[in-house]
């Protein structure tokens, strides 16, 4: 999950498009010694960020060393602007979305060299498959979400060429609410289960209940959670227009962030979003952070959220176009760090074009900033006391506006 002057083509990735419009639109060590009782070799980690020009005329990739000095290589392998990215081990997969319809595999040690590129179109597809996310089971199995289709793909990320990429399908047509597709937006694998967020927009309007479908990754069969209605097996959500889905091992919960309905086409914003948790074992849900009402919404619309540990989470709240603020919240209680005036911006990061959040393996929070003159990534070091949160990097320049970030790792 998937523009400054908003025009919507047929079957565009609407969640990606509106989010982009709202936003101005997931040196390392050289390794230790070996043998002789010396230190074990350390992994080299990198942040891989897909980027887009401010006018969305083009896109590219930035690769940044995840540890200081955090040097960046920018504008790698230029392409279209509607992009997503997924990392697995040392490899990253750049997804070109609406009407580009492909997945390109790279090795992070040679991020300017294409290993292979696979189409995401089936021979019978008549419209853009609009791929948007990859969820990995292991080295040889993953799931590719196709926003413009009723079918997700089962894929082999270790395929040596494009012909071996697709290995099967998941049928999600039961969740189509009437416009032809269920709008599969985000996914994550937890243990032996795949969780897929289905926005279920009705011609771009979140008028229907969103769902999370659950599949057994060993058999690729859907699990009946016992919570659905109208014959649906999945988990109904309270929030509308879900955009992101993440799992936190510290709490053992899945976190869904949703903005509700964006203001569009003369219709006002609807505050039907928030942050909702899902227990991946019992399938129980709980609204942890409520985005408020039409009359009272101090956080604005919630565009993204991450959880660092059982006590620490961060969210991006939007008050309008390019007017986004970073807040800290308690993942258990949902309480947002506040002062006498209401929710308090983290380190004064307010009224900015904050584009996305990503948690690095070391627990740092990487924050995309689509600044019109100096776009790039910021790195936040969380602390037990919110007053001690620190911005380690105020700007790692990415040349183009950052859209999404994942982390790749090369073993030492």
N, C-alpha and C positions, 0 to 999 in steps of 0.2 A: 506494500500500500510509500495516487495511484496512487501572454497571460496578463500582463499589466493592463491591457485593454481586453476584457474578458469576452471571448467568442467561443462557443461550445460546438465543436463538430459532433457528428453522430457517433455515439458510443465512446466518447472520450472518457478517460479515467477521471470521473468527476471529483472523487475525494482528493486525488492528487492535484487536480486543476484548481479547486477552490482553496485548498491549503496553500498552493503556490501563490494565488492571488492575495490571500490574507497575509502572506509572509513576504511579499515582494517576489512573489511568484504569482534499521540499522542497516637525537642520536641515541640509539640503543647501545647497550654494551656489546662488545665484539665477542663475548663469550669468555668463559674462564678457561683455565688450563685443563689438561687431561692426564690421567694416570698419576702415580706417585702420591696419592692422597690429596691432590690439589682440588680446587673448587670445581664443581660440576659445570659443564657448559650451560650458558643461559640462553633462553630463546630471545630472538629479536622480534619485537612487535611493531606493527604499523597500523595507523589509522588510514583507512581507505575511504575517501569522500568523493561522491559524485557531485558535480557542480554545473551551474547553468549561467549563461550570460544574463544580465539584468533585463534585456528585452526578449529573452528566451529564444534567441536566434540560433544558439549553439550550446553545446555542453562538452564536458570533458571529465577527467579524473584527476584528483590530487592524492598523493601518497605521502604521509607524514610520519616520521619516526615518533613512536608513541611515548618515548622517554627522552628527557633532555639530553642534548640540545634537540629540540623538536623541529628539525629542518623539513622543508616541504619540497616536493617535486610537483609542479602544477601544469595544467592544460595538457595532460597526457592523452593521446589518442582522441582528438576532437571528434565530436559526433553531434547527435540531436540533444535537445535540452530536457526531454521528458525521460528521466532516468531513475533507476533504483540500483542498489548494490547489496550483495550478500557475500559474507566471508566464510570460508571453511578451511581451517589449517593455514597453509601458505598460499592458498588460492583465493581469488575473489572473482565474482561473477557479476559483470555489469549488465543490467537489464535495460534494454531500450524499449520503451513502452508504446504508446498509442501510434499505430501505423508504421512503426519501425519493426516491432515484433521479433525481437531476437534476444538471445543470451550469449555473451562473449566471455570466455574464460581467460584469466590472466594468472601468472605467477607473480606474487608481490615482489620478488627479487628482480623481475624484469617487467615492470608494469606498463612499459611502452610497447610490449610485444604481444600480439594476439596469439594465444595457443589454438583456439578454434572459436568459431561462431556458429550457433545453431538457430534456425528459425523456430518460432513458437507457434507457427500456423499449422493446423491440420489441413490435409488436402481438401476436406469438405468445408472449411471455414470460409464464410462469405464476407465477414467483417473482421476488423482488427481484433486479434486475441488479447491485446493490451496486457502483456504480462506485468506483474508487479512485485512479486516476492518469491523467495526460495526458503524453505524450511528443511533443515538437514536431519536425517536419521543417523547416518554414518557416512563413511567415505564413498559408498557406492549407491546410496539411496537418498533421495530428497523429493520434495514436492514443490512444483512450480504453480503458483496461482496465476490464473488468466482472467483478468477482470472483465474482459469482453466475451467470455464464454461461460457455458454451464459446466464445463469440465476442466478440472485441474489436471496437471500432468504428474505422473510418477516418473522421475528422471534419475539417471546415473551421473553424478557430478564427476566421477572418475573416468568417464568415457574418453577415449583417445581421439575421437573425431566426432563431428556433429551427428553422424548416422546412428551412433550408439547412445545418444543423449536421452531420448524419450523411450521409456519402457512400459508405460501403461497410463491409465486414466483413473480419476475419481469423479464420479457423477454427482454433481451438486444441484441438479435441476429441480429437486424437490423444493428448494428454497427460493426459486424464482417467484417473485411477487406479482409478476404480470408484464414486465417490460422486456422479458426475454432472457435476462441473466440475473443471478443472485448477488452480483457485485462482491466477489471474494476479495477481501482487502488485506488481511494479515494472517500469519500463521506461525505456530511454534510447536515443536515436538518436546513433550515432557514424558520421560520414561518410554513406555510403549504406546503412547497415544499422541495423535496429531490433533491439534485444535485449530480450526479455521474460522476466522471472523467473516461473517456475511452481512454486509450493510443492508441489503434488501431495499435499495432505493427504488422509488416509483418514478421513473423518468427524472432522476436526479434529486427527488424530494424524499427525505427520510420519514415517510408517512407510515411505514410498516415496522413491526417489531424486528430489530436486528437479532441475529442468532450466532451461536458458535457451534459448528458441527464438530463431532469428535469421531476419529477413526482409529482403529487398531492398526498399528504400522506393520505388524507381522502379516496380517491377512488383507489389509486395505479395505476392510468392511466397516461400515458406519456402526457406531455404538449407540444404542438407545439409552439416553441419559434419564429417561422417565420424567423429564421436566418440560418437554415441548407440548405444543398444542396443534390442533388441526393436522394430526398425523406426522408432524415433524419430530425427528428423534433428537435434535440438538438442544442447546441451552438458550432459552430466550434471555435477552438483555433488557435492562431497564433503560440504559442510555441509547440514544439515537445517533446514527452516523458514526459508528466506531472507526477510528483511524489507525490505532496502534495496539498491539498485543505483545506483552512481555511477561516472562516468567522470572520470579525471584526465588532462588533456593533458600534464602534466609527466612522468608515467611512461608514458603511452600505454596504460594498463590500466583495465579495469573492476574495481570493488571491490564484492563482495557481502558484506553483514553478516547473520549468522544466529544466533539464540539457541539453536537446538536445540529440544527439547521443553520447554515450560513445565510446572511442577508443576500438576496439574489433576485434579480428580475422584478424589483419593486417590492418584494416581500421582505419583511423585517427578519432579523435573526430570531431563532427560537432556542431558548435555554433548556434544552432537553438532553444535555450531555452530562459529562462528569467523568469520574474514575470509578470503575466497577471491578470488583475482584471475583475470581472464579476459583473454587477449590478443585484442583484437577483430579481428585479422587472421588469426592462426593458430588461434585458438580454444583454445589451450593454457590449462590452469588450474593454480593452485598454492595450497595452503593456506598463507597468510602468517601468520595468527595463529590458534593453536589455543586453544579455550576450556578445554581440559583434560579431566579424567576425572571420574567420579562422586566419586572420593576426593580429587582434587586439582584445584581450579579457582579459582585465585587471582583471576582477572578476573571471575568470575561468568559469567552469560549475557550475550552481547554483543547489545545492542539496536540500536545504530546506530554508524556509523563514517563519517568524512569524511577526505579527503586534501587537504592544503593545497598541498604541493609534493612533490618527489621524496624529501625527507628528513623530512617532517612530516605525521603523521596523528593523529587523535584518535578515541577510541571511548568509548562508554558501556557499562560493565559493571554488571550487576545482581546483587546478593546476595539479592534478595527484594523484596517489595512496598514501593515507595517508598524503596528502599535502593539507590541507584544512584550510581556514581562515574565521574568523568571521568579517562581515562588518555591518555597520549601514546605513540605508537608510530612506528616507522620503517617506511614503506610498502614498502621494498625487502626488509629483513631480517625484518620482523615483530617485532623486539625492542621490548619495552615498557619505557619509562623506569622504573627501579626503584631501590630502595635496599636496605639490608641486610635489611629485613623483607619485601621482595617488591615487586610493582608499586606505584608511587607515584602518589597522586592529584595531578592538576594543580591547583596553587594551593589545595589543601585541599578541593576540591569533591568531598566524599565523603559518603555516607549521605543523599543528597538525592533528591528526586523529579525527576531530570533526565529530560526527556521526548523531546528530539530535538536534532540538530545540523544546522547549515546553514552553508555557506561563502559569504560575500558576495563580490561582484566584486573588492573591495579585499583579499581574503585574510583578513579577520577571520572568526572562528568565532563564530556566534551559537548560544547554548545555551538551550534551553527549561528553565524551572524551575517546576514545579507546586507551589510553596510553598503550604501551606494558608492562610496569612494574607497573603502578598505575592507572588502569582504574577507571572511576567514573563520577560523575556529578558535574558541576560547576553551581553556582547561580549568575546571574548578576542582579544588581539593576539599571534599567535605570534612567536617569536623563534628565530634559529638555535640558540641554546643553550636547552635546556628550562628552565634555571634563570631565564631572563630572560622567559619568558612573562608577560604582564601582563593583568589584568582591567580593561579600559577602562570597562566598565559593569557594576557589581555588580547593578543591577536597573533595567530599563525596565519599569515596571508595565504589565500587559496586562489587569488586572481579573479575567479568567478564566484558567484554565490553558492555556498554549500547547501546541498539538498538532503543528503543522508550519509551516515557514516557507519562502517563496520570495522572490525579489527581482525587483521591477519597476523599469523605467527609463524616464524621460521625457526625450527628447532636448532639449538646450539650444537 
